[in-house]
Amino acid sequence: MRRRGFSLVELLVVVAILGLLVGLLLPAVQAARESSRRGQCGNSLRQIGIAMHVFLDGRRHFPAGYLADTAAAGRDPATFDAPPGTGWGLAIAPYLEEAAAMAAYDPVAGVAAVANRSIVSRRLTTFLCPSSTGLRDPFAVLDASGAAHGSGTVLGRSDYVANAGHDDPWDGSPRVDWRGIANGPLYRNSRLKPAEITDGLSKTVFVGEHSQALSQKAWAGVVPGGFSHPAEAFRSTTTAEHAAALVLSHSGPAVGEAGIIHAPNDPAGHCDQMYSQHPAGANVVLGDGAMRFIVATIDRTTWAALASSSGGEVVAVD
């Protein structure tokens, strides 16, 4: 009986067809996975928005970007930063199913205290975007010389940062009061009430993405005098980094930046600008708790308007 089988040509044709199918299907699979990751990221920001409002219900004001006793004797002379350094993320963590852990936090000692290290170095998945290619483990804060800061401050990471506005509060001029300089809703000692956000909660960005792939951010707060910026060729003060402060358009005219939302493959993004690893844009949560995806091609004037909390601009958020 005659045996049947494949010829070499037939086998090569089958392999070529399979390769073509894989090539066609793989981008679709990758797109589906990224869509899922982006959805998870958006859900985390929704939880953050809800936690902000639970905090508001109890305190009658939103959390500060971070807290600093600017009159303290040990304040940083360059920035007026001082302990406790407690950030907005730590303030709302009890409402993100972290109440038991946060109950042990000493608010007087502050973020850099050894007694609080086991708390502020925690890895909280709510603050981590699944699309980010940055590290996940806690990181050591450095001082200006590159040595370990203080007694060895270690902070848990965050891919989400708060909006301090589109002006530049870190221009080198020491200031005790940031009001009128940082024009966003969350900055040092801000504690704004809803009525003070005159642009409207639904038209003001509160928290947005900033991937760890660009620079290190922490959810817990600020360590005055700390430096830690290995992702770029220059270092930036902890005030700018770990306060989770998102300066949507740093230094210079508010609408003069070359790239307001940096692309995932842009290695030159500024340490305080929006930086997502989702294609085409980034997720944000607005003051009313609504989550929105902001496309990278958003009009710069509109983007700057969304950054300010009382600029009086008329904008529409789709």
C-alpha positions, 0 to 999 in steps of 0.5 A: 500500500502506498504511504502518504505524507508531507513533502518538504514544500508542503511542510514549509508552506504550513510553517509559513502560514502558521508564522503569518497567523502568529504574526497577525494575532500577536499584536492583537493579543498584546493589545488585549493585554495592554487594554486589560492593564490599562483598565486595572490602572484606571480602577486603581485611580478610581479607588484613589479618587474614592479614598480622597472623598472619604478623607474629605467627608471626615476632615472637610478638606482634601489631603495636603500634597504633603505636610511640612513644619516650615517653621521647624528649626531643622528645616531645609534652608533651600526648600523650607521642607521639614518633617513630618513629610506625610504625603497624600498617599499615606493620608488616604491609605487607611481608606485603601484597606490599609487601616491596620498598617497605617494605625501604627504610623507616628505622624509626629516623627514623620516619613523618615523616622526609623520607627515608621520605616516598616510602614512607609516602605510597604509595597501597595499594589493600588499605587502601582500601574501594571503597565509600568516597567519600573521596579516594584521593590522599595528604594533607598533615598540618597543624600546630595552626595549619593550616600544613604539618607539619614539612618537609611530611609527606604520608601515604597514606590508609586506610579501615581503622583498628585497635581501641584499645578503647572507653575514651578514651585521648585525654581530655587527660591525658598518659600514658606507658603506655596499658595499662588505659586503651586496652582494645583489642588495638592501641594505642600500644606495645601488642605484645600476645601472643595469651595476653593477649587473654583474651576470645579472638581470635575475639571481639575486633575488631582492624581495622574500617572508617572511611571517608575521607569522614568524616576522614583516616586513614593506614595508615603511622602517627602524626605527633606534633603533626600535625593534619588534620581537614577533614571536620569542624568541629573538628580532632583530634590525629594521635594519634587520627587517624593511629594508625589507632585505632578507639575504638568508643565514645569518652569516657563510658560504653561503652554510652552513644553515640547511634550506635555505627556511623554511617550513610553519610549521618551527617555528625556521626560522631565521628572515632574511631568506626566509619564505613562507607559500606556500607548497614546496617553495616561490615566488621571483621576479628577477632583470629583473622583472620575477617572479619565484617559488623557490622550498625549495629543491633548491641546496644551492650553487645555492640559494646563487648564486642567492642572490649575484648580482656580484659573478660571479657564473654561474646559471640557473633559470628555 
